[in-house]
Each structure stands twice: as structure tokens, then as C-alpha cells.
């Protein structure tokens, strides 16, 4: 145990225990009881604070996301039949969600009619990520045919990412490429190592380098969400935006990739870029991370002042559940990996902020959105965008990072 961990040992142990209890006793049971559609299969995520279903449509992103969460729960905390059954429900639903050529529907009706087809490559990212983890959890019970299916879908995903029409669906402005496309691919390629070893290491290396050294601009000291196709900043329109959540998510992905590819220097680079996020997106007055900011003026241009989440307008300086979740993971991982006191102190501050303002006392899930002043904008634990993914993943990762540090 190094000096940094020794100094913070008591606090690390307490936070890890709290996260484990919150995950296993509140958040996971909330979803275990209701996420699977018992009539038509697949997953439902639109539940109010009482746990009542208010929309039965099925968002395609949660096919893979839910498979991933319940598979990784088995990997990290031991296989439980109910968790494996929920992950299998996603695997069994893949055929109903498929629209051909390795693509999956973005939205299905309660009876599984396709409402929106292959409109988001992220749906495919999540399915591949979830499938890999489900098969990895099965271990020797996964058949050669199932492993080949996973590899074929991953290869199809990488092929589709070279097609202009697919990329235009995520970023219609041809002046730019979108960071989310890159780091989502990065995340899938990290997971691919569980089944396929080093087969995709070259592509993983490319993705990490793009996130750490192209989208993160040394010239501007800004991690940009949009850069030109050639990899340069273009500070106009969306090219001016820093997306705090996406950047911090990509940073902890890069730190996860560092030992896989033998690049320990990525930890220090991630810490440097994380400092840029803190400088631009941390709300010193009210706490928490802003949704997104203009890299130069903080307040974005008029076109980017709000984001619509299923009819709920969320302002640029409001606080979003998933942004704080990614911030917690990135700060904790950077603090531990770099023995960074400033990042540890901000991690603790953000953790206390989330516990005080985001965590619902009724069910232990997190509210969706807060106003800047921490009053509740939406108390929904589930929606088309919020389900068993960011919150349980955050809690799992915090337990993992802290436990590994304490055991080192």
C-alpha cells in the first residue's frame, strides 16, 4: 500500500462500503424487480419515483446497456441467478431488435414493433459491449458459435463506422467529427479484450490517442466534443463546446486501457485533461459539473443553451446524473492512479454532493436532473435515457478502484 492510499485509507474504506451497500441493497434491486418485460421480452426503463411504469416503449440503447450491467455485476460480485437471468433476457431479445446487417433498432413498441430502426450507431456499440460481457460471464458455457457471433458483430460495427451515412446520423455537420463516436468505440474495444485478447489492440490504440491527443487540444487547453475530420480544432458552433461528461468518461476509459496496452503515461495525460475539465466545468459556487460549456466564455452560444431530454429542457448549467457519475469515476481513478491529492479532494466533494442532492431517499436511485442550485428538476429514476447503466456502473467502478487500491 503506497503512502497516498495509506493517508486516505479510512475514507476509501468507508466510501467503498457505502457504494457497495447502495449498489447491492438499493440500486440493483430497484431494477431487478422491474426492468424485464415479462410479456414481450426485452427491457423497460421508464419508471417514476414510485417504481410505476409510465412508458412501455423500449429504447435500443438499453438492450446492450442492461446486458452489460447485469453481466458485470456477476463478474464483480459473483454470479446470482437473477442477475444472469436478466442479462440472458437481453441476449434472447437481440433477434427481435435486429434490423439486419449487424444493426439494431433504436426504439421498439411495447409489443416489439420497430418504431425507429438503425438510426444510432451507439445502439450497436451497446449491443456488442453487452454481448461480449454476457458471453464472458458464461465462460465455458458460451458456445463457439456464440463467440463467433460476437466477433462478427464487432467486425460489422467497425465496418459501419467507416461509412459516411452512419457518421452523419450522429454528426450531421460535415465540418466535424464527434468525440462520442470515438470513445464509444474505445469502450467496446476495451471489453473485446475479455474474449479476443489482443486482436483489436491496434484499433484500441488509435481510439485512445484520438481522445487524449486530438479531441483534447493542447493549443486551447480544452477537451473538445467536436473537431475537424483531420483532427484539428475548429472553434465555431459546436466546435466550441466542452462536454464534461463525455470527456471524463473517455478519460477513465483511457486509464483503463493504459495497463492493457502498456502505456502508463496515459494516466498523467488523463489527469492533465481532467484538470481542463475541472477548470471549465466544475461549478465552484453550487457544486457539481455543468452539462457543457463554451471553451472560452463558459456560457454557450444560444443554440447550445439547453438540451432536450424527452421533452424536458435541461440547461447547460443544470446538473445531470450521468455527468456526475462519470466525474466520480474519472476523479477517483485519476486520484488513485496518479496519487493526485487535488483529484481525491474533489472526488470526495463531488461524492458528498451526489449523496446529498442526487440520491433518492425513497429508492436509492439518483434523480435525473437538478437545477444549478441543486433543487430537483426531475426526480425520475428511469426514462428513455436513464436506466440500469450509469449509476450502477459508477458504483461498481468506485468499489473496484478503491478495493484494488486498498489491496495493493
C-alpha positions as CSV (number, residue, x, y, z in Angstrom):
1,X,0.0,0.0,0.0
2,X,1.5,3.3,-1.1
3,X,1.6,6.5,1.0
4,X,-1.3,8.1,-0.8
5,X,-3.6,5.1,-0.1
6,X,-2.3,4.9,3.5
7,X,-3.2,8.5,4.0
8,X,-6.8,8.1,2.7
9,X,-7.3,4.5,3.8
10,X,-10.1,5.1,6.3
11,X,-12.0,7.4,3.8
12,X,-11.5,4.9,1.0
13,X,-12.8,2.0,3.0
14,X,-15.9,4.0,4.1
15,X,-16.8,5.2,0.6
16,X,-16.2,1.7,-0.9
17,X,-18.5,0.2,1.7
18,X,-21.2,2.8,1.2
19,X,-21.1,2.4,-2.6
20,X,-21.3,-1.4,-2.3
21,X,-24.3,-1.1,0.0
22,X,-26.1,1.4,-2.2
23,X,-25.4,-0.7,-5.3
24,X,-26.4,-4.1,-3.9
25,X,-29.2,-3.1,-1.5
26,X,-30.9,-0.3,-3.3
27,X,-30.0,0.5,-6.9
28,X,-29.7,-3.1,-8.3
29,X,-32.9,-4.3,-6.5
30,X,-34.8,-1.4,-7.9
31,X,-34.0,-2.5,-11.5
32,X,-34.0,-6.3,-10.8
33,X,-37.7,-6.1,-9.8
34,X,-38.9,-4.4,-12.9
35,X,-36.5,-3.9,-15.9
36,X,-37.5,-7.1,-17.8
37,X,-40.8,-7.1,-19.8
38,X,-42.5,-10.3,-18.6
39,X,-44.9,-10.4,-21.5
40,X,-43.0,-9.4,-24.6
41,X,-39.3,-9.7,-23.6
42,X,-36.6,-7.0,-23.6
43,X,-36.2,-4.2,-21.2
44,X,-38.3,-1.4,-19.9
45,X,-36.7,1.7,-18.2
46,X,-39.4,4.3,-17.8
47,X,-40.3,4.2,-14.1
48,X,-41.3,7.0,-11.8
49,X,-40.2,7.6,-8.3
50,X,-42.8,5.1,-7.0
51,X,-41.5,2.4,-9.4
52,X,-44.6,2.7,-11.6
53,X,-44.1,2.1,-15.4
54,X,-45.2,5.2,-17.3
55,X,-44.0,4.4,-20.8
56,X,-43.7,0.8,-22.2
57,X,-41.6,1.6,-25.3
58,X,-38.1,0.1,-25.3
59,X,-35.1,2.2,-26.1
60,X,-32.5,0.3,-28.0
61,X,-29.5,1.6,-26.1
62,X,-30.7,-0.3,-23.0
63,X,-30.6,-3.7,-24.7
64,X,-26.8,-3.7,-24.6
65,X,-26.5,-1.4,-21.5
66,X,-28.6,-3.7,-19.3
67,X,-26.9,-6.8,-20.6
68,X,-23.6,-5.2,-19.7
69,X,-24.6,-4.1,-16.2
70,X,-26.1,-7.4,-15.1
71,X,-23.2,-9.4,-16.6
72,X,-20.6,-7.2,-15.0
73,X,-22.4,-7.5,-11.7
74,X,-21.9,-11.2,-11.9
75,X,-18.2,-10.7,-12.8
76,X,-17.5,-8.3,-9.9
77,X,-19.7,-9.7,-7.1
78,X,-20.3,-13.3,-8.0
79,X,-23.0,-14.8,-10.3
80,X,-26.5,-14.6,-8.9
81,X,-29.3,-16.4,-10.9
82,X,-31.5,-13.4,-11.0
83,X,-28.7,-11.2,-12.5
84,X,-27.7,-13.8,-15.0
85,X,-31.3,-14.3,-16.0
86,X,-31.7,-10.5,-16.6
87,X,-28.6,-10.5,-18.8
88,X,-29.9,-13.5,-20.7
89,X,-33.1,-11.7,-21.3
90,X,-31.2,-9.2,-23.4
91,X,-29.4,-11.9,-25.3
92,X,-32.7,-13.6,-26.1
93,X,-34.1,-10.2,-27.3
94,X,-31.3,-9.5,-29.8
95,X,-33.2,-11.2,-32.6
96,X,-36.3,-9.1,-32.1
97,X,-34.2,-5.9,-32.0
98,X,-32.1,-6.7,-35.1
99,X,-32.8,-4.8,-38.3
100,X,-30.2,-6.7,-40.3
101,X,-26.6,-6.2,-41.3
102,X,-25.4,-6.1,-37.7
103,X,-27.6,-3.1,-36.9
104,X,-30.2,-2.8,-34.1
105,X,-33.4,-0.8,-33.6
106,X,-33.2,2.5,-31.7
107,X,-36.8,2.2,-30.4
108,X,-39.4,-0.6,-30.2
109,X,-43.0,-0.5,-29.2
110,X,-44.3,-2.4,-26.1
111,X,-45.1,-5.3,-28.5
112,X,-41.7,-5.1,-30.1
113,X,-42.7,-3.4,-33.4
114,X,-39.8,-1.3,-34.7
115,X,-40.6,2.4,-34.3
116,X,-37.1,3.7,-35.1
117,X,-34.6,1.5,-36.9
118,X,-30.9,1.7,-37.4
119,X,-30.7,5.4,-36.6
120,X,-27.9,5.4,-34.0
121,X,-24.6,3.5,-34.2
122,X,-24.5,3.8,-30.4
123,X,-27.2,1.2,-30.2
124,X,-24.9,-1.2,-31.9
125,X,-22.0,-0.2,-29.7
126,X,-24.0,-1.1,-26.6
127,X,-25.3,-4.4,-28.0
128,X,-21.7,-5.5,-28.8
129,X,-20.5,-4.4,-25.4
130,X,-23.3,-6.1,-23.6
131,X,-23.0,-9.3,-25.7
132,X,-19.2,-9.6,-25.0
133,X,-19.8,-9.3,-21.3
134,X,-22.7,-11.8,-21.2
135,X,-20.6,-14.4,-23.1
136,X,-17.6,-13.7,-20.9
137,X,-19.7,-14.2,-17.8
138,X,-20.9,-17.5,-19.2
139,X,-17.3,-18.7,-19.5
140,X,-17.0,-22.2,-20.8
141,X,-20.8,-22.3,-21.2
142,X,-20.6,-19.9,-24.1
143,X,-20.5,-21.9,-27.4
144,X,-18.1,-21.4,-30.2
145,X,-21.0,-20.2,-32.4
146,X,-21.9,-17.5,-29.8
147,X,-18.3,-16.3,-29.6
148,X,-18.2,-16.1,-33.4
149,X,-21.5,-14.2,-33.4
150,X,-19.9,-11.6,-31.0
151,X,-16.8,-11.3,-33.1
152,X,-18.8,-10.9,-36.3
153,X,-21.0,-8.2,-34.8
154,X,-17.9,-6.3,-33.6
155,X,-16.3,-6.5,-37.0
156,X,-19.6,-5.2,-38.5
157,X,-19.6,-2.4,-36.1
158,X,-16.1,-1.3,-37.1
159,X,-17.1,-1.6,-40.7
160,X,-20.2,0.6,-40.3
161,X,-18.0,3.2,-38.5
162,X,-16.2,3.8,-41.8
163,X,-19.5,4.7,-43.6
164,X,-20.3,8.4,-44.1
165,X,-24.0,7.9,-43.7
166,X,-23.6,6.2,-40.4
167,X,-21.4,9.0,-39.1
168,X,-23.7,11.7,-40.5
169,X,-26.5,10.3,-38.4
170,X,-24.5,11.2,-35.2
171,X,-22.9,14.4,-36.5
172,X,-24.8,16.0,-39.5
173,X,-22.4,18.9,-39.6
174,X,-19.7,17.7,-42.1
175,X,-17.2,20.1,-40.8
176,X,-16.8,18.0,-37.6
177,X,-16.3,14.5,-36.2
178,X,-17.9,13.7,-32.8
179,X,-15.9,12.6,-29.8
180,X,-18.7,10.3,-28.6
181,X,-18.3,8.1,-31.6
182,X,-14.6,7.6,-30.9
183,X,-14.8,6.9,-27.1
184,X,-17.8,4.6,-27.5
185,X,-15.6,2.6,-29.9
186,X,-12.8,2.8,-27.4
187,X,-15.1,1.3,-24.7
188,X,-16.2,-1.6,-26.8
189,X,-12.6,-2.4,-27.8
190,X,-11.5,-2.5,-24.1
191,X,-14.3,-5.0,-23.5
192,X,-13.2,-7.0,-26.5
193,X,-10.0,-8.0,-24.8
194,X,-12.1,-10.2,-22.4
195,X,-12.9,-12.6,-25.3
196,X,-10.5,-11.8,-28.1
197,X,-7.3,-10.8,-26.3
198,X,-5.0,-8.5,-28.4
199,X,-6.9,-9.0,-31.7
200,X,-8.1,-5.3,-31.7
201,X,-5.2,-3.6,-29.9
202,X,-4.2,-1.6,-32.9
203,X,-7.7,-0.1,-33.2
204,X,-7.8,0.5,-29.4
205,X,-4.5,2.4,-29.5
206,X,-5.9,4.6,-32.3
207,X,-9.0,5.5,-30.3
208,X,-7.1,6.3,-27.1
209,X,-4.7,8.5,-29.0
210,X,-7.6,10.4,-30.6
211,X,-9.3,11.0,-27.3
212,X,-6.2,12.1,-25.4
213,X,-4.3,14.0,-28.0
214,X,-6.7,15.1,-30.7
215,X,-10.0,15.9,-29.1
216,X,-8.1,17.2,-26.1
217,X,-6.4,20.3,-27.6
218,X,-3.1,21.4,-26.1
219,X,-3.4,24.6,-28.1
220,X,-6.7,25.6,-26.5
221,X,-6.2,23.7,-23.2
222,X,-9.7,22.3,-23.9
223,X,-11.1,18.8,-24.4
224,X,-13.5,19.4,-27.4
225,X,-16.5,17.4,-28.3
226,X,-16.2,18.3,-32.0
227,X,-13.1,18.6,-34.1
228,X,-12.5,18.5,-37.8
229,X,-12.2,15.2,-39.6
230,X,-8.5,15.8,-39.9
231,X,-8.2,16.1,-36.1
232,X,-7.9,19.8,-35.6
233,X,-9.9,22.3,-33.6
234,X,-12.4,24.5,-35.4
235,X,-13.8,26.8,-32.7
236,X,-17.1,27.7,-34.3
237,X,-20.6,26.5,-33.4
238,X,-20.4,23.0,-31.9
239,X,-16.6,23.1,-32.2
240,X,-16.6,25.5,-29.2
241,X,-18.2,23.0,-26.8
242,X,-16.6,21.1,-23.9
243,X,-18.9,18.2,-22.9
244,X,-17.8,17.4,-19.3
245,X,-19.5,14.0,-19.0
246,X,-18.2,12.7,-22.3
247,X,-14.7,13.9,-21.7
248,X,-14.5,12.4,-18.2
249,X,-16.0,9.1,-19.5
250,X,-13.3,9.0,-22.2
251,X,-10.6,9.7,-19.6
252,X,-11.4,6.8,-17.4
253,X,-11.7,4.6,-20.4
254,X,-8.2,5.7,-21.4
255,X,-6.9,5.0,-17.9
256,X,-8.4,1.5,-18.1
257,X,-6.7,1.0,-21.5
258,X,-3.3,2.1,-20.1
259,X,-2.3,-1.2,-18.5
260,X,-3.8,-3.3,-21.3
261,X,-1.6,-1.6,-23.9
262,X,1.4,-0.8,-21.6
263,X,1.1,3.0,-21.7
264,X,1.3,4.2,-18.0
265,X,1.9,7.8,-19.3
266,X,-1.8,7.9,-20.3
267,X,-2.6,8.3,-16.6
268,X,-0.7,11.6,-16.3
269,X,-2.2,12.8,-19.6
270,X,-5.7,11.9,-18.4
271,X,-5.0,13.9,-15.2
272,X,-3.9,16.9,-17.2
273,X,-7.1,16.8,-19.4
274,X,-9.2,16.3,-16.3
275,X,-7.8,19.5,-14.9
276,X,-9.0,21.3,-18.0
277,X,-12.5,19.9,-17.4
278,X,-12.4,21.0,-13.8
279,X,-11.2,24.5,-14.7
280,X,-14.0,24.9,-17.2
281,X,-16.9,22.8,-16.0
282,X,-16.8,22.5,-12.2
283,X,-19.4,24.7,-10.5
284,X,-17.4,26.4,-7.7
285,X,-20.5,28.2,-6.4
286,X,-23.1,25.4,-6.3
287,X,-21.1,22.2,-6.7
288,X,-21.3,19.5,-9.4
289,X,-20.2,19.6,-13.0
290,X,-22.1,21.6,-15.7
291,X,-23.6,19.8,-18.6
292,X,-21.4,21.6,-21.2
293,X,-19.7,24.9,-21.6
294,X,-18.1,27.1,-24.3
295,X,-14.4,26.5,-24.1
296,X,-13.7,30.3,-23.9
297,X,-16.8,32.1,-22.4
298,X,-18.3,29.3,-20.3
299,X,-21.9,30.2,-21.2
300,X,-22.5,28.6,-24.6
301,X,-24.0,30.2,-27.7
302,X,-27.8,30.4,-27.9
303,X,-28.1,27.2,-29.9
304,X,-26.5,25.2,-27.1
305,X,-28.1,26.7,-24.0
306,X,-30.4,23.7,-23.5
307,X,-30.6,20.0,-24.3
308,X,-34.0,18.3,-24.7
309,X,-34.3,15.0,-22.8
310,X,-37.6,13.5,-23.9
311,X,-39.4,16.8,-23.6
312,X,-37.5,18.1,-20.5
313,X,-35.3,21.1,-21.4
314,X,-32.1,20.8,-19.4
315,X,-30.0,24.0,-19.3
316,X,-26.2,24.0,-19.9
317,X,-25.5,24.8,-16.2
318,X,-28.0,22.3,-14.8
319,X,-26.7,19.1,-13.2
320,X,-27.2,15.8,-15.0
321,X,-27.0,12.4,-13.2
322,X,-24.7,10.7,-15.7
323,X,-22.3,13.6,-15.9
324,X,-21.7,13.4,-12.2
325,X,-21.3,9.6,-12.4
326,X,-18.6,9.9,-15.0
327,X,-16.9,12.6,-12.9
328,X,-16.8,10.4,-9.9
329,X,-15.2,7.6,-11.7
330,X,-12.6,9.8,-13.5
331,X,-11.7,11.7,-10.4
332,X,-11.4,8.6,-8.2
333,X,-9.3,6.7,-10.9
334,X,-7.0,9.6,-11.5
335,X,-6.5,10.2,-7.8
336,X,-5.6,6.6,-7.2
337,X,-3.5,6.1,-10.3
338,X,-1.6,9.4,-10.1
339,X,-1.7,9.7,-6.3
340,X,-3.3,13.1,-7.0
341,X,-4.4,14.9,-3.8
342,X,-6.4,17.6,-5.7
343,X,-8.4,15.0,-7.6
344,X,-9.0,13.0,-4.4
345,X,-10.3,16.1,-2.6
346,X,-12.6,17.0,-5.5
347,X,-13.8,13.4,-5.7
348,X,-14.8,13.5,-2.1
349,X,-16.6,16.8,-2.6
350,X,-18.5,15.5,-5.6
351,X,-19.3,12.3,-3.8
352,X,-20.8,14.2,-0.9
353,X,-22.7,16.5,-3.3
354,X,-24.2,13.5,-5.1
355,X,-25.2,11.8,-1.9
356,X,-26.8,14.9,-0.5
357,X,-28.7,16.1,-3.6
358,X,-29.0,13.3,-6.2
359,X,-29.6,10.1,-4.3
360,X,-33.3,9.5,-3.7
361,X,-34.2,8.6,-0.1
362,X,-37.2,6.6,-1.4
363,X,-35.4,4.1,-3.6
364,X,-31.7,4.8,-3.6
365,X,-31.6,5.6,-7.3
366,X,-30.4,9.0,-8.4
367,X,-32.7,11.8,-9.7
368,X,-32.3,12.6,-13.3
369,X,-31.7,16.3,-13.3
370,X,-31.1,19.1,-10.8
371,X,-31.2,22.8,-11.3
372,X,-28.0,24.6,-10.9
373,X,-28.9,25.4,-7.3
374,X,-29.5,21.7,-6.6
375,X,-33.2,21.9,-6.5
376,X,-34.9,18.9,-8.3
377,X,-35.6,19.4,-11.9
378,X,-36.7,15.8,-12.5
379,X,-36.9,13.0,-9.8
380,X,-37.4,10.2,-12.4
381,X,-35.2,7.2,-11.6
382,X,-35.9,5.8,-15.1
383,X,-36.6,7.2,-18.6
384,X,-35.8,6.6,-22.2
385,X,-32.2,7.8,-21.4
386,X,-31.9,6.7,-17.8
387,X,-31.9,3.0,-16.7
388,X,-29.7,0.4,-15.1
389,X,-26.4,1.7,-16.5
390,X,-24.6,4.9,-15.4
391,X,-25.5,4.8,-11.7
392,X,-24.7,1.0,-11.2
393,X,-21.7,1.2,-13.4
394,X,-20.4,4.2,-11.4
395,X,-20.9,2.4,-8.1
396,X,-19.3,-0.8,-9.4
397,X,-16.3,1.1,-10.7
398,X,-15.8,3.0,-7.4
399,X,-15.9,-0.2,-5.4
400,X,-13.4,-1.8,-7.9
401,X,-11.0,1.1,-8.0
402,X,-11.0,1.6,-4.2
403,X,-10.8,-2.1,-3.3
404,X,-7.9,-2.6,-5.7
405,X,-6.0,0.4,-4.2
406,X,-6.6,-0.9,-0.7
407,X,-5.4,-4.4,-1.6
408,X,-2.3,-3.2,-3.4
